[in-house]
Amino acid sequence: MTSTLPASDVAPAASPSRREGRERWLPAGGIAAGPVFLTVGVVLGISRAGFDFSRNALSQLALGEAGWVQTVNFVLAGGLLVMGAVGLRRMLYGGPGGTWGPLLVGVFGLSFWAAAAFPADPGAGFPAGAPEASVTSGHGAVHMAAGMVGYLALCAAFVVLAAPLAHRGRRGWAVASRLAPVAVLAGFAASAASVLAFTVGAGLGLLWLTALSTRLLSAVTDQGTPAPITQE
């Protein structure tokens, strides 16, 4: 004996417009994360008394009376990065870089949440009343470790995501994506001489992810379905 359900009880399939929205908005997280995080950080750095870009890291903006704003900035950026990682996974699924590229971007996003949960240590006179020399605490050590793991994952993601770019004939972009980690890591290496170099290196990484995500998003067709990454 068989029975049928009324048409009203049958769940409708996702419409093309809904699928298009999901396919476009998810990778948009990776596009927005860098500009949002850096814009908020720069505005806070300019507006907060005692902060010096040549001596203080953006992470230290999470300290002090208005530190909650930068903490929220970390949480928001992490969420956008994870969202972007999911979008990259959907776009690149089954093609070159479709597994490890999005996964590494996701690790980068999670590192922002860890950085929000475990704030940096005060130092170099910020926030007001802080000593010049900073003393590494437990939460400060976790913060630094999260940043190191996150940015190493991001640099690895750039190399992995060069593959789908090259596969689609975007060889210039692929070469640039393989070279981007050099610029990021050079900024980190120069941080011993200047904290600003560290900030520039970190910012370059975020902005290159924006550019890279934008380029990969163009793999989505005007009809809202993913272009076949594995085909030319």
SERODO-928252 format. One line per 2 residues: number of its first residue (from 1); their letters; for each residue x, y, z of N, C-alpha, C, O. Coordinates in Angstrom, 2 decimals, decimal comma, padded with zeros to 5 digits. Layout:
N
NUM = A = X Y Z X Y Z X Y Z X Y Z ~ ... .
This chain:
232
1 = MT = 000,86 -001,19 000,00 000,00 000,00 000,00 000,89 001,23 000,00 001,79 001,35 000,83 ~ 000,64 002,14 -000,91 001,45 003,34 -001,01 000,59 004,55 -000,75 -000,63 004,50 -000,90 .
3 = ST = 001,23 005,61 -000,38 000,51 006,86 -000,12 001,30 008,00 -000,69 002,52 007,90 -000,84 ~ 000,65 009,05 -001,00 001,31 010,23 -001,52 001,07 011,39 -000,59 000,03 011,47 000,07 .
5 = LP = 002,03 012,28 -000,54 001,90 013,48 000,29 001,29 014,59 -000,52 001,54 014,69 -001,72 ~ 000,51 015,43 000,11 000,01 016,61 -000,59 001,16 017,47 -001,08 002,23 017,50 -000,47 .
7 = AS = 000,93 018,15 -002,17 001,99 018,98 -002,75 002,51 019,99 -001,75 003,69 020,35 -001,78 ~ 001,64 020,46 -000,84 002,04 021,47 000,12 003,03 020,94 001,14 003,74 021,72 001,77 .
9 = DV = 003,08 019,56 001,31 003,97 018,97 002,31 005,33 018,60 001,75 006,20 018,17 002,50 ~ 005,51 018,75 000,46 006,78 018,40 -000,17 007,72 019,60 -000,10 007,37 020,69 -000,55 .
11 = AP = 008,91 019,40 000,45 009,87 020,50 000,57 010,35 020,90 -000,81 010,83 020,06 -001,57 ~ 010,23 022,19 -001,16 010,66 022,63 -002,48 012,18 022,59 -002,60 012,90 022,85 -001,64 .
13 = AA = 012,63 022,27 -003,79 014,08 022,28 -004,05 014,58 023,71 -004,05 013,84 024,65 -004,36 ~ 015,83 023,86 -003,70 016,42 025,20 -003,69 016,39 025,79 -005,09 016,78 025,13 -006,06 .
15 = SP = 015,92 027,01 -005,20 015,82 027,66 -006,49 017,19 028,09 -006,96 018,10 028,26 -006,15 ~ 017,36 028,28 -008,29 018,65 028,75 -008,80 019,09 030,06 -008,15 020,28 030,26 -007,91 .
17 = SR = 018,13 030,95 -007,87 018,50 032,23 -007,27 019,07 032,05 -005,87 020,00 032,75 -005,47 ~ 018,49 031,08 -005,11 019,02 030,81 -003,78 020,41 030,22 -003,86 021,31 030,60 -003,11 .
19 = RE = 020,60 029,27 -004,78 021,92 028,68 -004,95 022,93 029,74 -005,36 024,06 029,74 -004,89 ~ 022,52 030,64 -006,22 023,41 031,72 -006,66 023,82 032,58 -005,48 024,98 032,96 -005,35 .
21 = GR = 022,84 032,89 -004,61 023,15 033,71 -003,45 024,16 033,05 -002,55 025,10 033,70 -002,09 ~ 023,97 031,74 -002,29 024,92 031,02 -001,43 026,30 030,98 -002,06 027,30 031,23 -001,39 .
23 = ER = 026,36 030,67 -003,35 027,66 030,52 -004,01 028,43 031,83 -004,03 029,66 031,83 -004,01 ~ 027,71 032,96 -004,08 028,41 034,24 -004,16 028,71 034,84 -002,80 029,76 035,45 -002,61 .
25 = WL = 027,81 034,66 -001,83 028,00 035,31 -000,53 029,01 034,59 000,34 029,70 035,24 001,13 ~ 029,13 033,29 000,22 030,10 032,58 001,05 031,54 033,01 000,73 032,25 033,40 001,66 .
27 = PA = 031,99 032,95 -000,52 033,35 033,42 -000,78 033,53 034,91 -000,56 034,66 035,37 -000,38 ~ 032,45 035,66 -000,55 032,54 037,10 -000,27 033,09 037,36 001,13 033,64 038,43 001,39 .
29 = GG = 032,95 036,37 002,03 033,54 036,53 003,36 035,04 036,67 003,30 035,62 037,50 003,99 ~ 035,68 035,84 002,47 037,14 035,94 002,32 037,57 037,23 001,66 038,68 037,70 001,88 .
31 = IA = 036,69 037,81 000,85 037,00 039,07 000,19 036,92 040,23 001,19 037,75 041,13 001,17 ~ 035,93 040,19 002,05 035,69 041,30 002,97 036,57 041,29 004,20 036,82 042,34 004,79 .
33 = AG = 037,04 040,11 004,62 037,72 039,98 005,91 038,89 040,93 006,06 038,98 041,66 007,05 ~ 039,80 040,94 005,09 041,00 041,78 005,18 040,70 043,26 005,25 041,14 043,93 006,18 .
35 = PV = 039,94 043,80 004,28 039,62 045,23 004,33 038,89 045,64 005,60 039,17 046,71 006,15 ~ 037,96 044,82 006,08 037,24 045,16 007,30 038,18 045,19 008,49 038,20 046,16 009,25 .
37 = FL = 038,96 044,13 008,66 039,85 044,05 009,81 040,88 045,18 009,80 041,12 045,81 010,84 ~ 041,47 045,44 008,65 042,51 046,47 008,58 041,94 047,87 008,74 042,56 048,72 009,38 .
39 = TV = 040,77 048,12 008,17 040,15 049,44 008,30 039,84 049,75 009,75 040,15 050,84 010,25 ~ 039,21 048,80 010,44 038,90 049,01 011,85 040,18 049,19 012,66 040,25 050,07 013,52 .
41 = GV = 041,19 048,36 012,38 042,45 048,46 013,11 043,14 049,80 012,93 043,64 050,38 013,89 ~ 043,18 050,29 011,69 043,83 051,57 011,43 043,06 052,71 012,10 043,67 053,61 012,69 .
43 = VL = 041,75 052,68 012,01 040,94 053,74 012,64 041,16 053,74 014,15 041,31 054,80 014,76 ~ 041,17 052,56 014,75 041,41 052,48 016,19 042,81 052,95 016,54 043,01 053,67 017,52 .
45 = GI = 043,79 052,55 015,73 045,16 052,95 016,00 045,36 054,46 015,95 046,14 055,03 016,72 ~ 044,65 055,10 015,04 044,76 056,56 014,91 044,04 057,26 016,06 044,49 058,29 016,55 .
47 = SR = 042,92 056,69 016,48 042,06 057,37 017,45 042,44 057,12 018,91 042,07 057,91 019,78 ~ 043,16 056,05 019,19 043,46 055,74 020,59 044,77 056,36 021,04 045,80 056,19 020,40 .
49 = AG = 044,70 057,07 022,14 045,86 057,79 022,66 046,97 056,80 023,05 046,72 055,77 023,68 ~ 048,18 057,15 022,66 049,35 056,36 023,04 049,71 055,25 022,08 050,78 054,66 022,21 .
51 = FD = 048,83 054,96 021,11 049,15 053,89 020,17 050,06 054,42 019,08 049,81 055,48 018,51 ~ 051,13 053,69 018,78 052,12 054,08 017,79 052,33 052,91 016,84 052,81 051,85 017,25 .
53 = FS = 051,99 053,09 015,57 052,09 052,01 014,59 053,52 051,50 014,43 053,73 050,35 014,04 ~ 054,50 052,34 014,73 055,89 051,91 014,60 056,37 051,11 015,81 057,44 050,50 015,76 .
55 = RN = 055,58 051,10 016,88 056,00 050,42 018,11 055,00 049,39 018,62 055,37 048,48 019,35 ~ 053,74 049,54 018,24 052,68 048,68 018,75 052,03 047,88 017,64 051,84 048,37 016,52 .
57 = AL = 051,68 046,63 017,96 050,99 045,77 017,00 049,48 046,01 017,09 048,97 046,40 018,14 ~ 048,78 045,76 015,99 047,33 045,94 015,97 046,65 045,08 017,03 045,58 045,44 017,54 .
59 = SQ = 047,25 043,95 017,35 046,65 043,06 018,36 046,52 043,76 019,71 045,60 043,45 020,48 ~ 047,41 044,68 020,01 047,38 045,36 021,31 046,20 046,30 021,44 045,88 046,75 022,55 .
61 = LA = 045,54 046,61 020,34 044,35 047,45 020,40 043,21 046,76 021,14 042,23 047,41 021,51 ~ 043,33 045,45 021,36 042,32 044,73 022,14 042,49 044,93 023,63 041,71 044,40 024,42 .
63 = LG = 043,50 045,70 024,03 043,76 045,96 025,44 043,20 047,32 025,83 042,98 048,18 024,98 ~ 042,98 047,52 027,11 042,54 048,82 027,59 041,04 048,99 027,54 040,29 048,06 027,24 .
65 = EA = 040,62 050,21 027,84 039,20 050,51 028,02 038,37 050,24 026,79 037,26 049,71 026,90 ~ 038,88 050,60 025,60 038,12 050,39 024,36 038,57 049,14 023,62 038,29 048,98 022,43 .
67 = GW = 039,25 048,25 024,33 039,79 047,07 023,67 038,74 046,13 023,12 039,02 045,34 022,22 ~ 037,53 046,21 023,64 036,47 045,31 023,18 036,19 045,49 021,69 035,75 044,55 021,02 .
69 = VQ = 036,43 046,69 021,16 036,15 046,93 019,74 037,07 046,07 018,87 036,63 045,45 017,90 ~ 038,35 046,04 019,23 039,28 045,23 018,46 039,02 043,73 018,67 039,24 042,93 017,76 .
71 = TV = 038,57 043,36 019,86 038,21 041,97 020,10 037,07 041,54 019,18 037,12 040,47 018,57 ~ 036,06 042,40 019,08 034,95 042,13 018,16 035,47 042,08 016,72 035,01 041,26 015,92 .
73 = NF = 036,42 042,94 016,40 037,02 042,95 015,06 037,67 041,61 014,75 037,53 041,09 013,65 ~ 038,39 041,05 015,72 039,00 039,73 015,54 037,93 038,66 015,30 038,06 037,83 014,40 .
75 = VL = 036,87 038,69 016,12 035,81 037,69 016,00 035,12 037,80 014,64 034,87 036,79 013,99 ~ 034,81 039,03 014,22 034,14 039,24 012,94 035,02 038,78 011,78 034,55 038,09 010,88 .
77 = AG = 036,31 039,16 011,81 037,21 038,76 010,73 037,33 037,24 010,67 037,35 036,66 009,58 ~ 037,42 036,60 011,83 037,50 035,15 011,85 036,26 034,50 011,23 036,37 033,54 010,47 .
79 = GL = 035,09 035,04 011,55 033,87 034,52 010,97 033,81 034,70 009,47 033,39 033,79 008,75 ~ 034,24 035,85 008,99 034,26 036,10 007,54 035,24 035,17 006,84 034,97 034,69 005,74 .
81 = LV = 036,38 034,91 007,47 037,37 034,02 006,87 036,86 032,58 006,80 037,06 031,90 005,79 ~ 036,21 032,12 007,86 035,65 030,76 007,83 034,55 030,67 006,78 034,45 029,68 006,06 .
83 = MG = 033,74 031,71 006,69 032,71 031,77 005,66 033,34 031,71 004,27 032,86 030,98 003,40 ~ 034,42 032,47 004,08 035,11 032,44 002,79 035,71 031,09 002,49 035,72 030,66 001,34 .
85 = AV = 036,21 030,40 003,52 036,79 029,06 003,32 035,72 028,08 002,83 035,98 027,27 001,94 ~ 034,53 028,17 003,41 033,43 027,30 002,97 033,08 027,62 001,52 032,82 026,71 000,73 .
87 = GL = 033,06 028,90 001,18 032,77 029,29 -000,19 033,81 028,78 -001,18 033,46 028,31 -002,26 ~ 035,08 028,87 -000,80 036,14 028,34 -001,66 035,99 026,84 -001,85 036,19 026,32 -002,95 .
89 = RR = 035,65 026,14 -000,79 035,46 024,69 -000,88 034,38 024,36 -001,89 034,54 023,43 -002,68 ~ 033,28 025,11 -001,85 032,19 024,84 -002,80 032,60 025,16 -004,23 032,24 024,43 -005,15 .
91 = ML = 033,34 026,23 -004,41 033,76 026,61 -005,75 034,76 025,63 -006,34 034,70 025,31 -007,53 ~ 035,69 025,16 -005,51 036,81 024,37 -006,01 036,63 022,88 -005,82 037,52 022,10 -006,14 .
93 = YG = 035,48 022,47 -005,31 035,27 021,06 -004,98 035,55 020,16 -006,19 035,02 020,39 -007,28 ~ 036,38 019,15 -005,98 036,68 018,20 -007,03 037,78 018,63 -007,97 038,16 017,87 -008,86 .
95 = GP = 038,30 019,84 -007,80 039,34 020,34 -008,68 040,65 020,57 -007,94 040,75 020,27 -006,75 ~ 041,66 021,08 -008,63 042,95 021,35 -007,99 042,82 022,31 -006,81 042,17 023,35 -006,91 .
97 = GG = 043,44 021,96 -005,70 043,41 022,81 -004,53 042,10 022,85 -003,79 041,93 023,62 -002,85 ~ 041,14 022,02 -004,21 039,80 022,09 -003,66 039,65 021,60 -002,24 038,64 021,88 -001,59 .
99 = TW = 040,62 020,86 -001,75 040,55 020,37 -000,37 041,44 021,18 000,56 040,96 021,74 001,54 ~ 042,73 021,23 000,24 043,67 021,85 001,17 043,61 023,37 001,15 043,83 024,00 002,19 .
101 = GP = 043,33 023,98 000,02 043,27 025,44 -000,02 042,22 025,99 000,93 042,56 026,80 001,80 ~ 040,95 025,58 000,80 039,93 026,06 001,72 040,21 025,67 003,17 039,94 026,46 004,08 .
103 = LL = 040,74 024,47 003,40 041,03 024,04 004,76 042,05 024,96 005,42 041,89 025,33 006,59 ~ 043,08 025,32 004,69 044,12 026,19 005,25 043,57 027,60 005,51 043,93 028,23 006,51 .
105 = VG = 042,71 028,08 004,63 042,07 029,38 004,88 041,20 029,30 006,13 041,13 030,24 006,91 ~ 040,52 028,17 006,31 039,71 027,98 007,51 040,55 028,00 008,78 040,13 028,56 009,79 .
107 = VF = 041,75 027,39 008,73 042,65 027,43 009,89 043,05 028,88 010,18 043,14 029,28 011,34 ~ 043,29 029,64 009,13 043,62 031,06 009,31 042,48 031,79 010,00 042,72 032,61 010,89 .
109 = GL = 041,26 031,50 009,61 040,11 032,13 010,26 040,00 031,74 011,73 039,71 032,59 012,57 ~ 040,21 030,48 012,04 040,15 030,03 013,43 041,22 030,70 014,28 041,02 030,91 015,48 .
111 = SF = 042,35 031,03 013,68 043,42 031,69 014,44 042,98 033,07 014,92 043,46 033,54 015,95 ~ 042,08 033,73 014,20 041,57 035,03 014,63 040,68 034,86 015,86 040,70 035,70 016,76 .
113 = WA = 039,92 033,80 015,90 039,10 033,55 017,09 039,98 033,25 018,29 039,70 033,70 019,41 ~ 041,04 032,49 018,07 041,97 032,20 019,17 042,63 033,49 019,66 042,81 033,68 020,86 .
115 = AA = 042,98 034,37 018,71 043,60 035,65 019,08 042,64 036,52 019,88 043,06 037,27 020,75 ~ 041,34 036,41 019,58 040,34 037,18 020,34 040,19 036,62 021,75 040,01 037,38 022,70 .
117 = AF = 040,25 035,31 021,88 040,07 034,68 023,18 041,29 034,84 024,08 041,17 034,87 025,31 ~ 042,47 034,93 023,47 043,71 035,05 024,23 044,44 036,32 023,76 045,22 036,27 022,81 .
119 = PA = 044,20 037,45 024,41 044,74 038,74 023,94 046,25 038,83 024,07 046,88 038,09 024,83 ~ 046,80 039,76 023,31 048,24 040,02 023,35 048,62 040,67 024,68 047,77 041,13 025,43 .
121 = DP = 049,90 040,69 024,95 050,41 041,32 026,17 050,64 042,81 025,95 050,98 043,22 024,84 ~ 050,45 043,63 027,00 050,78 045,05 026,88 052,29 045,24 026,76 053,07 044,36 027,13 .
123 = GA = 052,67 046,37 026,25 054,09 046,67 026,11 054,31 047,85 025,22 053,39 048,32 024,56 ~ 055,54 048,35 025,18 055,90 049,52 024,38 054,99 050,71 024,70 054,63 051,48 023,82 .
125 = GF = 054,64 050,84 025,98 053,86 051,98 026,43 052,38 051,93 026,13 051,68 052,93 026,33 ~ 051,87 050,81 025,64 050,44 050,72 025,32 049,86 049,46 025,93 050,46 048,38 025,85 .
127 = PA = 048,65 049,60 026,54 047,89 050,84 026,77 048,57 051,74 027,80 049,62 051,41 028,35 ~ 047,95 052,87 028,04 048,55 053,88 028,93 048,96 053,25 030,26 048,18 052,56 030,91 .
129 = GA = 050,19 053,52 030,64 050,71 052,99 031,88 051,44 051,67 031,74 052,04 051,19 032,71 ~ 051,40 051,06 030,55 052,09 049,80 030,33 053,59 050,03 030,28 054,03 051,09 029,84 .
131 = PE = 054,39 049,06 030,72 055,85 049,22 030,67 056,36 049,17 029,23 055,66 048,70 028,33 ~ 057,56 049,65 029,03 058,16 049,60 027,70 058,42 048,16 027,28 058,11 047,76 026,16 .
133 = AS = 058,98 047,39 028,19 059,28 045,98 027,89 058,08 045,12 028,29 057,59 045,23 029,42 ~ 057,63 044,28 027,38 056,51 043,41 027,69 056,99 042,10 028,29 058,08 041,61 027,97 .
135 = VT = 056,17 041,55 029,17 056,45 040,26 029,79 055,43 039,26 029,23 054,23 039,48 029,33 ~ 055,93 038,18 028,63 055,04 037,22 027,99 054,26 036,42 029,03 054,84 035,76 029,89 .
137 = SG = 052,95 036,50 028,94 052,06 035,75 029,82 051,58 034,50 029,10 051,90 034,27 027,94 ~ 050,81 033,69 029,81 050,26 032,49 029,18 049,34 032,82 028,03 049,45 032,23 026,95 .
139 = HG = 048,42 033,77 028,23 047,50 034,13 027,15 048,24 034,84 026,01 047,86 034,70 024,85 ~ 049,29 035,60 026,36 050,08 036,25 025,32 050,82 035,24 024,46 050,95 035,42 023,25 .
141 = AV = 051,31 034,16 025,09 052,01 033,11 024,33 051,06 032,39 023,39 051,42 032,08 022,25 ~ 049,83 032,12 023,87 048,84 031,48 023,00 048,49 032,40 021,84 048,33 031,94 020,71 .
143 = HM = 048,36 033,69 022,12 048,05 034,67 021,08 049,12 034,64 019,98 048,80 034,60 018,80 ~ 050,37 034,67 020,38 051,45 034,65 019,39 051,49 033,34 018,62 051,72 033,33 017,41 .
145 = AA = 051,25 032,23 019,32 051,26 030,92 018,65 050,12 030,83 017,63 050,30 030,30 016,54 ~ 048,94 031,37 018,01 047,80 031,35 017,09 048,12 032,16 015,83 047,80 031,75 014,72 .
147 = GM = 048,75 033,33 016,02 049,11 034,14 014,87 050,11 033,45 013,97 050,00 033,51 012,75 ~ 051,10 032,78 014,58 052,12 032,09 013,80 051,50 030,95 012,99 051,75 030,82 011,79 .
149 = VG = 050,69 030,12 013,66 050,05 029,00 012,96 049,11 029,52 011,87 049,10 028,99 010,76 ~ 048,33 030,55 012,19 047,39 031,09 011,23 048,06 031,63 009,98 047,61 031,35 008,87 .
151 = YL = 049,12 032,39 010,15 049,76 032,98 008,98 050,58 031,97 008,19 050,72 032,11 006,98 ~ 051,12 030,97 008,86 051,77 029,89 008,11 050,74 029,13 007,27 051,02 028,75 006,14 .
153 = AL = 049,55 028,91 007,85 048,48 028,27 007,09 048,06 029,13 005,90 047,81 028,60 004,82 ~ 047,99 030,45 006,10 047,62 031,34 005,01 048,66 031,30 003,89 048,30 031,22 002,72 .
155 = CA = 049,93 031,34 004,26 050,98 031,28 003,24 050,92 029,98 002,46 051,09 029,96 001,24 ~ 050,66 028,87 003,17 050,51 027,59 002,49 049,29 027,60 001,57 049,32 027,02 000,48 .
157 = AF = 048,20 028,25 002,01 047,00 028,34 001,19 047,28 029,08 -000,11 046,77 028,69 -001,16 ~ 048,08 030,13 -000,05 048,42 030,87 -001,27 049,09 029,96 -002,29 048,79 030,02 -003,48 .
159 = VV = 050,01 029,12 -001,81 050,71 028,22 -002,72 049,75 027,18 -003,29 049,77 026,91 -004,49 ~ 048,89 026,62 -002,44 047,95 025,61 -002,90 046,94 026,20 -003,88 046,61 025,57 -004,88 .
161 = LA = 046,44 027,40 -003,59 045,42 028,02 -004,45 045,98 028,56 -005,74 045,23 029,01 -006,60 ~ 047,30 028,52 -005,90 047,88 028,85 -007,21 047,51 027,80 -008,25 047,45 028,09 -009,44 .
163 = AP = 047,25 026,56 -007,79 046,95 025,47 -008,72 045,67 025,70 -009,52 045,71 025,58 -010,75 ~ 044,52 026,04 -008,88 043,33 026,28 -009,69 043,46 027,51 -010,59 042,85 027,55 -011,66 .
165 = LA = 044,25 028,49 -010,18 044,48 029,64 -011,04 045,25 029,25 -012,29 044,89 029,63 -013,40 ~ 046,32 028,48 -012,09 047,12 028,03 -013,24 046,31 027,12 -014,13 046,43 027,17 -015,36 .
167 = HR = 045,47 026,28 -013,54 044,66 025,33 -014,31 043,68 026,05 -015,22 043,30 025,53 -016,27 ~ 043,26 027,23 -014,80 042,32 028,01 -015,61 043,03 029,01 -016,51 042,39 029,88 -017,10 .
169 = GR = 044,35 028,88 -016,63 045,10 029,75 -017,52 045,51 031,07 -016,93 046,05 031,92 -017,65 ~ 045,27 031,30 -015,64 045,65 032,56 -014,98 047,05 032,39 -014,40 047,24 032,42 -013,19 .
171 = RG = 048,03 032,22 -015,27 049,37 031,88 -014,81 050,05 033,05 -014,09 050,83 032,82 -013,16 ~ 049,77 034,27 -014,50 050,32 035,42 -013,79 049,85 035,47 -012,35 050,63 035,71 -011,43 .
173 = WA = 048,55 035,25 -012,17 048,00 035,20 -010,81 048,59 034,05 -010,02 048,86 034,18 -008,82 ~ 048,79 032,92 -010,68 049,36 031,76 -010,00 050,77 032,04 -009,51 051,13 031,68 -008,39 .
175 = VA = 051,58 032,67 -010,35 052,95 033,02 -009,95 052,92 034,00 -008,79 053,67 033,85 -007,83 ~ 052,06 035,01 -008,88 051,96 036,00 -007,80 051,52 035,36 -006,50 051,98 035,74 -005,42 .
177 = SR = 050,62 034,37 -006,59 050,15 033,71 -005,38 051,25 032,89 -004,73 051,28 032,74 -003,51 ~ 052,17 032,35 -005,54 053,28 031,60 -004,97 054,34 032,53 -004,38 055,09 032,14 -003,49 .
179 = LA = 054,40 033,76 -004,87 055,38 034,72 -004,36 054,86 035,50 -003,16 055,65 036,02 -002,37 ~ 053,54 035,59 -003,00 052,96 036,36 -001,90 053,49 035,94 -000,53 053,75 036,81 000,30 .
181 = PV = 053,65 034,63 -000,25 054,18 034,25 001,06 055,56 034,83 001,35 055,90 035,07 002,51 ~ 056,36 035,05 000,30 057,69 035,62 000,51 057,58 037,02 001,11 058,31 037,36 002,04 .
183 = AV = 056,65 037,82 000,56 056,46 039,19 001,07 055,92 039,17 002,49 056,35 039,96 003,33 ~ 054,98 038,26 002,76 054,39 038,18 004,11 055,46 037,79 005,12 055,59 038,43 006,17 .
185 = LA = 056,20 036,74 004,82 057,21 036,25 005,76 058,37 037,22 005,90 058,99 037,29 006,96 ~ 058,67 037,98 004,84 059,73 038,99 004,94 059,34 040,07 005,94 060,17 040,55 006,71 .
187 = GF = 058,07 040,46 005,93 057,59 041,43 006,90 057,70 040,91 008,31 058,07 041,65 009,22 ~ 057,37 039,65 008,50 057,49 039,06 009,83 058,94 038,99 010,28 059,25 039,25 011,44 .
189 = AA = 059,84 038,63 009,34 061,26 038,52 009,69 061,83 039,87 010,09 062,74 039,95 010,92 ~ 061,30 040,95 009,49 061,80 042,29 009,79 061,17 042,89 011,05 061,50 044,01 011,43 .
191 = SA = 060,27 042,15 011,69 059,57 042,70 012,85 060,51 042,96 014,02 060,19 043,78 014,89 ~ 061,65 042,28 014,06 062,61 042,54 015,13 063,14 043,95 015,06 063,48 044,55 016,08 .
193 = AS = 063,22 044,49 013,86 063,70 045,86 013,67 062,57 046,87 013,72 062,78 048,01 014,14 ~ 061,38 046,47 013,29 060,25 047,41 013,23 058,94 046,64 013,34 058,68 045,74 012,54 .
195 = VL = 058,12 047,00 014,31 056,80 046,39 014,43 055,94 046,74 013,22 055,07 045,97 012,82 ~ 056,20 047,90 012,63 055,44 048,30 011,45 055,65 047,32 010,30 054,72 047,07 009,53 .
197 = AF = 056,85 046,76 010,18 057,11 045,77 009,14 056,22 044,54 009,34 055,71 043,97 008,37 ~ 056,06 044,14 010,59 055,17 043,02 010,89 053,74 043,34 010,47 053,06 042,51 009,86 .
199 = TV = 053,29 044,55 010,81 051,93 044,95 010,46 051,73 044,97 008,96 050,69 044,54 008,46 ~ 052,73 045,48 008,24 052,64 045,52 006,78 052,59 044,10 006,21 051,79 043,83 005,31 .
201 = GA = 053,43 043,20 006,72 053,42 041,83 006,25 052,09 041,15 006,49 051,56 040,47 005,61 ~ 051,54 041,34 007,69 050,24 040,75 008,00 049,14 041,35 007,12 048,25 040,64 006,65 .
203 = GL = 049,22 042,66 006,90 048,23 043,31 006,06 048,30 042,84 004,61 047,27 042,67 003,96 ~ 049,51 042,63 004,11 049,67 042,13 002,74 049,02 040,76 002,59 048,38 040,46 001,58 .
205 = GL = 049,19 039,92 003,62 048,57 038,60 003,56 047,06 038,70 003,48 046,44 037,99 002,68 ~ 046,46 039,54 004,29 045,01 039,70 004,27 044,53 040,26 002,94 043,51 039,81 002,41 .
207 = LW = 045,24 041,24 002,41 044,80 041,87 001,17 045,00 040,96 -000,04 044,23 041,00 -000,99 ~ 046,05 040,13 000,01 046,22 039,20 -001,10 045,12 038,14 -001,07 044,66 037,70 -002,12 .
209 = LT = 044,69 037,74 000,12 043,57 036,81 000,20 042,31 037,43 -000,40 041,52 036,75 -001,04 ~ 042,13 038,72 -000,18 041,00 039,43 -000,79 041,08 039,36 -002,31 040,11 039,02 -002,98 .
211 = AL = 042,27 039,69 -002,85 042,44 039,67 -004,30 042,26 038,26 -004,86 041,62 038,06 -005,89 ~ 042,84 037,28 -004,16 042,76 035,90 -004,62 041,34 035,38 -004,59 040,89 034,72 -005,53 .
213 = ST = 040,62 035,67 -003,51 039,22 035,23 -003,41 038,36 035,89 -004,48 037,46 035,26 -005,03 ~ 038,64 037,16 -004,77 037,90 037,86 -005,81 038,12 037,20 -007,16 037,19 037,02 -007,94 .
215 = RL = 039,37 036,83 -007,42 039,69 036,21 -008,71 039,03 034,84 -008,83 038,53 034,49 -009,89 ~ 039,03 034,09 -007,75 038,42 032,77 -007,80 036,90 032,85 -007,86 036,24 031,98 -008,42 .
217 = LS = 036,34 033,91 -007,29 034,89 034,09 -007,35 034,41 034,30 -008,77 033,26 034,02 -009,09 ~ 035,30 034,79 -009,64 034,92 034,98 -011,03 034,69 033,65 -011,74 034,23 033,63 -012,88 .
219 = AV = 035,02 032,54 -011,06 034,72 031,22 -011,62 033,24 030,90 -011,55 032,78 029,91 -012,12 ~ 032,48 031,74 -010,85 031,03 031,54 -010,78 030,39 032,20 -011,99 030,67 033,36 -012,28 .
221 = TD = 029,55 031,49 -012,67 028,95 032,01 -013,89 027,86 033,03 -013,60 027,42 033,16 -012,45 ~ 027,43 033,74 -014,62 026,37 034,74 -014,47 025,05 034,09 -014,05 024,18 034,75 -013,50 .
223 = QG = 024,91 032,79 -014,32 023,68 032,09 -013,92 023,72 031,64 -012,47 022,73 031,13 -011,96 ~ 024,88 031,84 -011,80 024,95 031,53 -010,39 025,40 030,13 -010,08 025,29 029,70 -008,93 .
225 = TP = 025,89 029,38 -011,06 026,40 028,03 -010,79 027,89 028,04 -010,94 028,43 028,81 -011,74 ~ 028,60 027,19 -010,17 030,06 027,19 -010,22 030,55 026,79 -011,60 030,06 025,83 -012,19 .
227 = AP = 031,52 027,53 -012,10 032,15 027,16 -013,35 032,97 025,89 -013,13 033,44 025,66 -012,02 ~ 033,15 025,07 -014,16 033,88 023,83 -013,98 035,36 024,10 -013,82 036,07 024,26 -014,82 .
229 = IT = 035,84 024,15 -012,60 037,23 024,47 -012,32 038,16 023,46 -012,96 039,30 023,79 -013,32 ~ 037,68 022,22 -013,11 038,56 021,19 -013,63 038,60 021,17 -015,16 039,27 020,32 -015,76 .
231 = QE = 037,89 022,10 -015,79 037,89 022,15 -017,25 038,24 023,55 -017,70 038,02 024,52 -016,97 ~ 038,77 023,67 -018,87 039,10 024,98 -019,44 037,92 025,51 -020,25 038,00 026,60 -020,81 .
